[in-house]
Amino acid sequence: MLVPPVKIDQLNDEWDMDSHIDLQDPDLDIQLLKISSLHSKYCRVRSYHKRISIGLEERYRTTKELRREWLEGKSTLEILEKYKWDQFQGNPVTARTAQENRLDNDPELTKIILKKKIQDLIVEQCDMYIKELNSRNYAIRGAIDNRRYLKGQI
């Protein structure tokens, strides 16, 4: 059972099991009935990780502004203590271009970006799996119709 939060390897392993369909299976109609529960499972995982990704995006924006103030030497003592940052050493960086260059390589922001990218990857994987599940319906129905035709029932 796949319960969020999940790691990308766990998600892929689960899909490896769920994606297998034996078209020779005499009970293909059962496979049709499983589609909605599989769809629900991957939608639940997608939704969970999408919410995390949105939260990380907001955290990135907030932290970027705080780090900008830090570069300018304007951080309050409360902020420094809350985030366990040292006071900015050296001349304040006030030029926008210089700030952007520093922020692009800022370790605090990089951590958030990496976490968000992992969440986005999980969301993308779920999107692919959900798309595959949507087309699975047609493949199974086609196999069932083909069996009926071969048996002369159509």
Helices and strands as residue ranges (DSSP letters): H 8-18, H 28-71, H 77-83, H 96-104, H 107-150
